[in-house]
Amino acid sequence: MKTVSLKEGMPLVHQALAQLDREIAVARQQGHSVIKFVHGYGSNGVGGEIRIAVQNRLREMNARGEIRTYIFGEDWSKADQQTWALVQKHTELKQDRDLERKNLGVTIVVF
């Protein structure tokens, strides 16, 4: 699974969203079917503008059919039905260090 950090260099929200769009396009071109975005969840652990903006963008992209689905870090657990189905299809995802951690700072995107 390709992993991309959207929080490196402390970008503004619009910069992080532009990178998200670019990375999705590149991942598709490279033939990836799953990508993990590390966006953080705010320095005080309470929210994070980039996290919220990324989640909203992915909801919009999913509604338009631009991505197949997404799994927010808090749901990235084998107990989650969608996660379990993805992990069974891509067994290498069992090795992801964030699986089962309920990490609010990551999101998995499936094409």
N, C-alpha and C positions, 0 to 999 in steps of 0.2 A: 504494500500500500504506500503510495506516495504521501509524504507529509510536508505541509507548507505552513510556515509561521507567518501570521498576519500581524503580529505584534512587534516584530523586530524594528528597532529604530523609533518606537513610539509614534507611529503614523497617526494622522488625523483620520476620522471615520471615513471620509470620502476617498482617501488614499487606500485604506484597507479594503474598501469595497471594490475599488478599481483593480487592486491586486487579486482579490477573490475572483473577479470576472476573468482576468488574464489567466490565472492558474487553472481555472476550469477549462478554458479553451485549449490551453497547452496540454493538460492531462488527457483531454479527448483526442487531440492530435497524436499524442504518444501512445494511445491505446489503453490507457488506464481505465479501470471500471470503478475504482474506489479511490477517494482521496480524503486525507484527514487534515483539517484546518485547525491550527492552534491559534486561538484568538484571545486567550486570557479571559478573565471574568472580573476585571477591575482590581486595582491595587489594594482596595480595602475589602475585597471579597464580597461586595454587596451587589454588583451589577456589571458595569462595564459597557460603555457606549458601543465599542466595536462588537462585542458579543451580541448585543441586542440588534444592532444593524445587520450583522451577518445572518442572524436567525431570521429576521424579517425578509432579507433579500432571498434567502433560500426558500422560504415559504412562497414568495412570489414566483421564483423560478420553477418551483415544483408545480404550482397552479397553472403555469403557462406550458408545462411539459418540457422544460429545458433541462431538468434533471429528473431522475427516476424517484429518488427519495433522499432523505437526510435523517441522521440520528444525532440528536444532541448528546453531549457528553454525559449528562445526568441519566440518560437512558442506555448508554453504551455498556450493556450488561447482558450476559447470557440468559438472564431471567426475562429480558424484554423479547417479545415474540419476533419483532422485526430484526433485532440484532442477532438473535439465534439463527434465523433463516439465512441472514447474510454470512454469518460465521460458518454455517454448514456448507454454503456454496463456495466460500473462499476460506479454506481451512487455515491459511497462513495468517489470517486475522486473529486467530487464537493467541498469537505471540505478541499482539499489540500491548504495550505497557500500560495503556490507559483503559483497557478492557477491565471491567469490574470496579474501577476506581471512582465512578460517578463524578468524573472531572468536568466541571462546568466550563472549563477553559478550552474545550475541544468540540469539534463537530465533524461527523463522518458524512461524506456526500457520495452518493451512488449514481452512476450514469446509466 
